[in-house]
Each structure stands twice: as C-alpha cells, then as structure tokens.
Amino acid sequence: MNFFSSMREDIAAVLDRDPAAKSRLEVVLLYSGLHALWGYRFNHWLWVHKRRFLARMMSQWGRLITGIEIHPGAEIGRRFFIDHGMGVVIGETTIIGDDVTLFQGVTLGGTGKESGKRHPTLRNNVVVGAGARVLGNIIIGENSRIGAGSVVLRDVPDNSTVVGVPGHIVLRRGQRVVITDPKQINDPLSEALAAVANEVKRLKEEVRELQGRQFVPVDGEDKLQQVIEIDYQI
Ligand SMILES: CC(C)(COP(=O)(O)OP(=O)(O)OC[C@H]1O[C@@H](n2cnc3c(N)ncnc32)[C@H](O)[C@@H]1OP(=O)(O)O)[C@@H](O)C(=O)NCCC(=O)NCCS
C-alpha cells in the first residue's frame, strides 16, 4: 500500500471511530493523533534505514507539536487511531496490530526491569482507554479493551475487557467474568486485610481458650471474618 492510500485509510478510520469528526478537512487539519501517526511513519522509515539519531530527533519534535511521543522503533499496523492524544507514550519495542485505538494519556511502556523486547504487543482491534498504562513485554489479545485508568501488567486473552489497578478481567466475550478467588485480582491490600483478619480470629480463639469460654460470636461480631473467609478463601 502506498503512502497516500494509507493516509486516506487513516482519515477514514478517524471518521469511522470518532463521532465528533465531521469532515475530512477537519480530520486532516485538527487531529493531532493523525499528525503524530504520519510523523511516526516517516520517522520509522528513517529508523529502519539506520538514520536513528535523525529519527529520534524528529520524533521529539513531533512530540513538541502533538504532545504524543511515538518511538520510531515501534511497529504500528494499519488504521491506528489516537484520539485527543496528549500525553500518549509508545515505547521502542511496542508492536501494534491493525485497527487499534488509544485515547489520551496512554502509556505503552516498560516496567524498568526488562531489556530487549520490553514493551507491550497489542493485537488487532484493541482499544486502550484514557490514562491507562500497559507495561512490560505482555500481549493484549485481539478485540480486547482496557478500561480508562487501568494498569495492566499481565497478558490479556482475546475478546476481554480489563479494568482496575492492577488490571483484572471483568468481561470475556461479552460475558461477566466471575472471579471465584478475588486474590486473582492481585490486590496487595486484600492480602494484607485477609492476613489481619486471620490473625484477629486466631487471637480471639486464644483469649477465649485462656478464659475457658466457648466461642460464641455476639451479633455482627464475626461479619468481617465471614466476608473474608468466603471472599478470600482463607
Ligand atoms: C473498560 C470499558 C471499555 C468497559 O466498557 P464495557 O465493555 O461497556 O463494560 P461495562 O461498562 O459494562 O463495565 C464492566 C464493569 O467494569 C467497570 N468499569 C468499566 N470501566 C472501568 C474503568 N475504567 N475502571 C474501573 N472499572 C471500570 C464497570 O463499573 C463495570 O463493573 P460492575 O459491573 O461491577 O458495575 C469502558 O468503561 C472504558 O473505560 N472505556 C474507555 C473510554 C475512554 O477512555 N474514553 C475517553 C474519551 S475522551
């Protein structure tokens, strides 16, 4: 596909995905995401032709104008759309499939602990909501959606919706995912709460034993314990 037909395709993608976009002229002149993408395509060409310093310099200039930083080493597929755009960062080893949409403030970054391929791979048709961080060499499966403000640190299967910090799957193929073990959401606070409840239970039993009394919970006393035993399976 030549440069001009791919530009036409990019414009059509914006008109298709942003209900606020009213005309081709408006899209061409006013959409920073599109300007960043076209700048990236040129910078990527420089990058693969070993003009790496120039590519980086141009990409930094592009960032100054659009507020969007796309490393020229990233690989981006067709009809990529960045809506609004300000604050988007796309790292060097990111791979993005076709028909992917990002909103403002999205980071496709590294965790700071890996080298080599250290940025995410987004398969076709992924949507990443405003302010979400997708970190590390992980794969976001086809047609998956990442909720605004989420922090995703693990692979996401196809056709899933992920929300939260850290991100966990709430919908799969449109069906609600029931988390039978809430520890799957990997929330360090829940683990701390579960540990405290466990300890309180043990201490209560010990006190009652020392007092020579049988364990008979007074009304409501054991609510927290019950919730935690059921929800956190301790
Ligand atoms: C994640 C998202 C795609 C989910 O859409 P959806 O498939 O229609 O899912 P639902 O709205 O039914 O939400 C499913 C559950 O996740 C929760 N949820 C949705 N988005 C969330 C988010 N960003 N953070 C935390 N929880 C979220 C909902 O409250 C709901 O939970 P509940 O069933 O316990 O009430 C959407 O909410 C989102 O964040 N889109 C990003 C859009 C964006 O960035 N717009 C910026 C425009 S400028």
The ligand as an SDF file (V2000), in Angstrom:
LIG
                    3D

 48 50  0  0  0  0  0  0  0  0999 V2000
  -13.4960   -0.5490   30.0810 C   0  0  0  0  0  0  0  0  0  0  0  0
  -14.6250   -0.1140   29.1670 C   0  0  0  0  0  0  0  0  0  0  0  0
  -14.1890   -0.2900   27.7250 C   0  0  0  0  0  0  0  0  0  0  0  0
  -15.7530   -1.0710   29.5380 C   0  0  0  0  0  0  0  0  0  0  0  0
  -16.8320   -0.9600   28.7380 O   0  0  0  0  0  0  0  0  0  0  0  0
  -17.9760   -2.1030   28.7180 P   0  0  0  0  0  0  0  0  0  0  0  0
  -17.4730   -3.3110   27.9980 O   0  0  0  0  0  0  0  0  0  0  0  0
  -19.2020   -1.4500   28.1810 O   0  0  0  0  0  0  0  0  0  0  0  0
  -18.1200   -2.5650   30.2170 O   0  0  0  0  0  0  0  0  0  0  0  0
  -19.0880   -2.0040   31.3770 P   0  0  0  0  0  0  0  0  0  0  0  0
  -19.2910   -0.5340   31.2290 O   0  0  0  0  0  0  0  0  0  0  0  0
  -20.2920   -2.8960   31.4220 O   0  0  0  0  0  0  0  0  0  0  0  0
  -18.2140   -2.2550   32.6670 O   0  0  0  0  0  0  0  0  0  0  0  0
  -17.9660   -3.5410   33.1960 C   0  0  0  0  0  0  0  0  0  0  0  0
  -17.5560   -3.3490   34.6440 C   0  0  0  0  0  0  0  0  0  0  0  0
  -16.2880   -2.6880   34.7140 O   0  0  0  0  0  0  0  0  0  0  0  0
  -16.3870   -1.4670   35.4580 C   0  0  0  0  0  0  0  0  0  0  0  0
  -15.5810   -0.4720   34.7470 N   0  0  0  0  0  0  0  0  0  0  0  0
  -15.7680   -0.0230   33.4880 C   0  0  0  0  0  0  0  0  0  0  0  0
  -14.7910    0.8280   33.1520 N   0  0  0  0  0  0  0  0  0  0  0  0
  -13.9670    0.9180   34.2210 C   0  0  0  0  0  0  0  0  0  0  0  0
  -12.7720    1.6410   34.4800 C   0  0  0  0  0  0  0  0  0  0  0  0
  -12.2490    2.4110   33.5410 N   0  0  0  0  0  0  0  0  0  0  0  0
  -12.1690    1.4690   35.6830 N   0  0  0  0  0  0  0  0  0  0  0  0
  -12.7060    0.6700   36.6320 C   0  0  0  0  0  0  0  0  0  0  0  0
  -13.8600   -0.0560   36.4480 N   0  0  0  0  0  0  0  0  0  0  0  0
  -14.4700    0.0850   35.2570 C   0  0  0  0  0  0  0  0  0  0  0  0
  -17.8590   -1.1090   35.4590 C   0  0  0  0  0  0  0  0  0  0  0  0
  -18.2120   -0.3520   36.5830 O   0  0  0  0  0  0  0  0  0  0  0  0
  -18.4930   -2.4910   35.4650 C   0  0  0  0  0  0  0  0  0  0  0  0
  -18.4420   -3.0100   36.7800 O   0  0  0  0  0  0  0  0  0  0  0  0
  -19.7960   -3.5060   37.5280 P   0  0  0  0  0  0  0  0  0  0  0  0
  -20.4340   -4.4690   36.5670 O   0  0  0  0  0  0  0  0  0  0  0  0
  -19.2950   -4.1290   38.7800 O   0  0  0  0  0  0  0  0  0  0  0  0
  -20.6060   -2.2900   37.7250 O   0  0  0  0  0  0  0  0  0  0  0  0
  -15.0110    1.3720   29.3640 C   0  0  0  0  0  0  0  0  0  0  0  0
  -15.6420    1.5580   30.6140 O   0  0  0  0  0  0  0  0  0  0  0  0
  -13.7890    2.3150   29.3140 C   0  0  0  0  0  0  0  0  0  0  0  0
  -13.0800    2.5540   30.2980 O   0  0  0  0  0  0  0  0  0  0  0  0
  -13.5720    2.8650   28.0860 N   0  0  0  0  0  0  0  0  0  0  0  0
  -12.5010    3.8230   27.8450 C   0  0  0  0  0  0  0  0  0  0  0  0
  -13.0780    5.0110   27.1420 C   0  0  0  0  0  0  0  0  0  0  0  0
  -12.2000    6.2680   27.2360 C   0  0  0  0  0  0  0  0  0  0  0  0
  -11.0610    6.2290   27.6360 O   0  0  0  0  0  0  0  0  0  0  0  0
  -12.7700    7.3820   26.8350 N   0  0  0  0  0  0  0  0  0  0  0  0
  -12.0700    8.6160   26.8470 C   0  0  0  0  0  0  0  0  0  0  0  0
  -12.8410    9.5600   25.9670 C   0  0  0  0  0  0  0  0  0  0  0  0
  -12.1010   11.1440   25.9760 S   0  0  0  0  0  0  0  0  0  0  0  0
  1  2  1  0
  2  3  1  0
  2  4  1  0
  2 36  1  0
  4  5  1  0
  5  6  1  0
  6  7  2  0
  6  8  1  0
  6  9  1  0
  9 10  1  0
 10 11  2  0
 10 12  1  0
 10 13  1  0
 13 14  1  0
 14 15  1  0
 15 16  1  0
 15 30  1  0
 16 17  1  0
 17 18  1  0
 17 28  1  0
 18 19  1  0
 18 27  1  0
 19 20  2  0
 20 21  1  0
 21 22  1  0
 21 27  2  0
 22 23  1  0
 22 24  2  0
 24 25  1  0
 25 26  2  0
 26 27  1  0
 28 29  1  0
 28 30  1  0
 30 31  1  0
 31 32  1  0
 32 33  2  0
 32 34  1  0
 32 35  1  0
 36 37  1  0
 36 38  1  0
 38 39  2  0
 38 40  1  0
 40 41  1  0
 41 42  1  0
 42 43  1  0
 43 44  2  0
 43 45  1  0
 45 46  1  0
 46 47  1  0
 47 48  1  0
M  END
$$$$
